[in-house]
């Protein structure tokens, strides 16, 4: 079953409550008005949102990374902020800063853009590693520490980061710890010629984003996240997910394999896909669908392997083919 069929599939066995699935359907349909030919990317993006993860979109300029993030933000009646990462951006520009007031002779904290529901970190690899790491605590623990005080973030806190390939000028590769904080990383790719013509037609007079309205509330999204946590994962499939991740640690050409955080993200993402497919239990196909998006960006390849043309995504795909699937 391909991605488009999955988005519309309604299995008969043990269906999920319709309300939660309708939230996914509404957001997906809203984004489809803007994004041509990106049903698979939308499915992964919403799976990460529903499972409590964060997404890194890596692709060439102009492929629609920022547009996809904005379309999701406008589809949800929630707070949205965008940060354009540049080499001179400071951590305080993201987290916030305390300013001394002459009026009452006290320091007052002014929240940065991280205090929102959906945060778009645009071209994150154009900022220095020091600034990139400012997001680590926020993404991992939904909190930030400023001036020795812990400040909690919203219950719905979702980071969509975009980056251009590191070979482009003026970019800084993300450190391994930062890459590991993203539940998924995937590319949008170029669309078909007919879909690109449709994009030109849609933007002939104005950008369709300007007319996009919210279709779900923040409360509905939080209910979707709670429903995802209720999807069952058998012990056999937990073992299957762990076997896929553990296999990367000894794979030829891999210098550093995926951490247990990859196993957790793979399980939670598969729970979201199961709910989207109308099931209250995870199947091997849902784990396989997300394996590359969840695992590949966490691998550090040996230099010789990179020079020989071996990619992290290729390693994961080969592991998926060789790993025994539970009956």
Helices and strands as residue ranges (DSSP letters): H 3-8, H 18-32, H 39-51, E 55-58, H 65-75, E 76-77, E 80-84, H 92-95, E 96-101, E 106-111, E 118-122, G 124-126, H 129-132, H 134-141, E 143-146, E 149-152, E 158-163, H 176-180, E 184-186, H 193-202, G 208-211, E 216-217, H 218-229, H 235-247, G 248-250, E 254-256, H 260-276, H 284-295, G 296-298, E 300-301, H 303-307, H 312-322
